[in-house]
Amino acid sequence: MAGRRWVIGAVLAVAVAQTGCVTCCAKTYKKSLEHGADCELPVACRNQVYVFLVNGVTPPVHGGLGELRNKLAENGFAKVGIADLAGGLCVEHEIKKIRACEPDARFVLVGYDVGAPVATCAARDLASRGARVEALVLLDPVGCKEVSGVPTLLITSGSGTGTTAHGQRVIVPDAGHFGLPAHPTAVAAIVDLLHGIAASCMEPITDPVPEWSYKHAPEMRPPATGRVSEEWSFLADGGTPHPIGTRTAAQPAPAAPSTAAGPVLLRK
């Protein structure tokens, strides 16, 4: 009887621990700042991508999703929150608040274990309300039969048998169920997905502003046009400079002086 009470107490403790909402971590922001210089994409693009991880029955912070969040931070993605199994409504509420401040924000939902159907339903509901849910990632989903209607990446371990609808699938045969979220192969697949979404946030480069339309630009010398004198021909493109003012006009030679006696008369 006493043993049964301990089991019931443990189950209730887990249930109470799972009743929180979305939790964020200041350490992930620090990691993102430390590793941000190594990222190919600018901070402005990465910061438009919000990731929400929906956990299963394992403790969220100390489980695989907590380590996954740290790995994402090392790759420059700091806006990552973890929700418990009952946190689907909390995720939707958080996204609603974010959209009110950042209309261009993009969202990626990740569901692990029995948290996969929660993430799937949240992704479907949010997308139907106009939220930019760019992707759904399912890690060894359990009991996930719903269709999200958004691009779905399915990642399964060697023991995983997820058959939910998906667009892409990554199988990690050397990973166990509990080690799947933080496995290097799974992390690389999720990071690659986030990079693609963040890259789509970049503004297209427009035509450069002509130099002469910028008021602080130095005055541009227009090309020489028309007929120019020989002295000034060097101003034309490709012209060769000539000496200026050094030519002398031809003068008539003076008359030779007479050798006869008497005064010498010079005539002009």
Summary of the structure (lengths in Angstrom):
residues: 268
radius of gyration: 38.4
end to end distance: 145.7
largest distance: 160.9
contacts: 735
relative contact order: 0.11
helix: 37%
strand: 13%
